[in-house]
Amino acid sequence: MVIAALTLWFARELGITAGLFVLGSVVFSQRLTLFGRSLFWSLWAFSLPILAVTFFLERSRARRPLVLAAMVFAAFLLKCLFNGYEFITTTVVMVLAPLVYCASAEKWGGRKALQRGLVATIAAAAILVSALLLCVQFSISGRGFADGVQHIWYCLAKRTYGNPADFIGDSAAGLRAGLLPVLLQYITGIYFDARRFLNAPDTRAGWLLLNVRYLHLVAVFLAASVFVSASVAAPGRAGLEANTTPCC
């Protein structure tokens, strides 16, 4: 339901073609299928904050910053309660995307853009509250509030820039890996493997030609953005705007 609501927002904002592309990206995403079988991931919770922002931008008449702050706080708190801090940085960037879009489309002034941009601060507050709740859970279970704090610091070090000597196995290997190789691994990761459906032989040509990678999607999105920007700047812009309904 959450993903369907986001798809409808794209269709209303950017047209039915954009909505169909978003729908297709969800249907063909093998990563979503992989995570979808696990109750732990609760995939809908990842998209809950961006859904709250799009709902605010589309439905809120007054656009009061306090309303946006309350919606973002509640959405991020629910996200953390349902699936913890997995992909938390990605979730924050997702929230900023519709704000940047509307700031450009509506030509927000600096003050208004800054007020809306403070949504990242509200997200940090929600994450902090969820961490405090986790420490309270430790306290209720009998291990103590301090043990909860220690657990959070341990996990933070294990997943970010801790000392590899303090860990073993995959955790230590991950900490020894450089930032650039890790980013390249994600960017060049496979989004859709057509060989699974075509029963194609496992050859180097098939590996290169039948795999859609996230890097390919980034290139397509950049090309589309340049094309749209050039179209808006064309002489026919006035006629185009006259037939366009404001979204945000």
N, C-alpha and C positions, 0 to 999 in steps of 0.2 A: 504493500500500500504506500509506503514511504517513497520507494523508487518510482511508482506510478505517478504519485503527486508531483515529483520533480520533473518527470517526463512531460506531464501536462503543462507545467510552468514554462519549460523551454518551448513547447509548441505555441503557447499563447504569446510568449515574448518575441520569439524569433521566427515563428511560422511552422507549419505542419512538417516541412522538410527537415528542419532542425529537430523537431520532436521525434520524427521517425529515425533519424540518425542516433539520437540518444537511446531510443528503444532498442535499436539494433545493437548498439554497443553493450547494452545490458544482456541481451539474449545470447550474444556470441562470446561473452566474457567467460573464459574457462576458469579464471581465478575466482569469480563469484560462485561458480558451480562448485569449485573445490571447497570454499569456505561455507557454502550454503548448507552442507550436510552436518555442520557442527553447531550445536546449540550454544557453545561457548562464545562464538564470534558474534552472534546477534547482529547480522549485517545491517539491519534497518537502523540500528543505533548510530552507526557511522554517519549516516546521511541525515539524521534528525536535526543537528544544528544548522546545516545549510537549508533544510526545509523550513525551519523557523524563520530564518532571515528572508528567504524568498516570500514567505507568507506575509511577513511584515511589510516588505517593500511593495507588494501588490495590493494588500488589503487595508493597511493602516492609513487612514485619511490624514491624520494629524502628523504622522511620522515622528512621534515623540521619542526622543532618545531613551527615556526611561523604560518605555514599553519594549523597545528593541533589547535593552540591557536585560530586562526580566526574562524575555523569551530565550535569549542566548544562554543566560545563566541556567535556566531550567533544562534546556536541551543538552548542554554540555554535562550537567550533573547527571542526567539520565544516561547519557552515553558512557560516562565513567562507571556508573553503578552497574550497567549491564555488561560491558565488555572491557572494563578497566582502561588502561592507557595505551592500548594497542593503536598504532597509527595516529597518535594524538596530534602530531605536527601536521599530518595530511588533513585531518579534520579541521584544524584551525585555518589552513590555507583555503580549504573549500568554502568556509564561511566568508572569507574576504573576497572571493571571486565575484559573487553577485553585487557586492557593495562597489567594487571597482567598476563593474559593468554599468550600474546605475549612475555612478558618479560621472562617468564619461557620457552616457546617454542624456542625462539631465543637466549636465554642465554644473555640477555642484561647486559652490565656492569653497575656499580653503577651510573655513570654520566648520561648515556642514560636513565636509569630507573627514575632517579630523574627529568630529563628534562620532560619526559612524565608525571610523577606524578604531576607536577605542573599544570596539567590540572584542578585540583580542585580549584586552585587559580583563574584561568581564569573563571571558573564557578561562583565563588564568585563575580568577577567583573561584570559579566553579570547580576547577581541578583541585585547588587547594582544599576546598570544603570536602570534596570526595576523599582526599587523602586523610583529612581529620576523621571522617567517618570510618575509614579503614583502621586507623589507630584506635578508635573507640571499640571497634569489633575485637581487636586484639585484647583490649582491656577487659571486655565483657567475658571473653573466652578464658581469662585467667592468666594470660601471658604478660599483660601489662601494656600500658600506653607507650612506654619507652621501647618495648619490643616492636611495636608497630612502626615507630619512627625508624628504628634500625633496619627493619625489613624493607622499608621504602628506599632508604639510602643504599642498601645492598643491591636491590633490583635496579636502581638508577645507575649505579656503577657498572653492574653487569651488562646493561644494555646500551651504555654510552661510552664514557672514556675512563673506565676504571683501570686499575693496575692488573695486567694479565696474570701476574704472579700470584694474585689472590684468588684465582679461579682455576678450574680444570676443564678439560674437554672442549666442547664446542664454544662455551662461553669465553675461554681463554683465547681460542683461535679467532673468534670474532673480534675481540679487543685488539689483537695484533694486526688485523687487517687495516689497510689504509682507507681513508675516506673516499678517495677517487675510485679505487677498484670496486668498492661497495656500491657507489652510485652508478657506475657503469653496469654492474650486474643487474641492478633494478631497471635501468633505462633500456638495456638490450634484452631484457626478459621477454618471454613469449606471451603475447596477448591471446593469439588464436593459432592453434596448430591444425592446419587443414589436413595434414597427413592422417590424422586419427579418423577422418571421415572418408578419405579417398583410398585408404589402404595402400598408400604410396610406399615404395621401398625406402628403407632408411639410408638414403644416399646424401652426399654433400649438396648436390643440386636441389634435392627436395627439402633439405634442411634450410637452404638459403631462400628458395622461391616460394615455399608453401607455408612459411611461418610469418605471421604478422606480429611484429614486435612493438613494444611501447615507443621505441624511437621512431618507428614509422608513423605512429599516430601523432607524435609531437610535430613531426615534419609536415604532416597533412594539416594539422590545426594551425600551424604558423602560416602555411601557404593560404589557407582559407581566410585567416585574419588579415593578411596583406591584401587579398582580393577584395574583401568587404570594405576595408579602409579606403582603398582606391576607388571603389564604386561610390562610396559616400561623398568623397571629395570631387567626384565628377560634376560637370555642369548641370546634369539633371537632378542634382540633389534636392532642389526646392520642390520639384514635382514629386520626388520620392517621399519626402517628409510630409507632403500634403496628404498622401494616401496612407500614412502610417499612424496607427493608434499608439499613443504613449503607453509604455508598459509600466514603468515604476511609479 
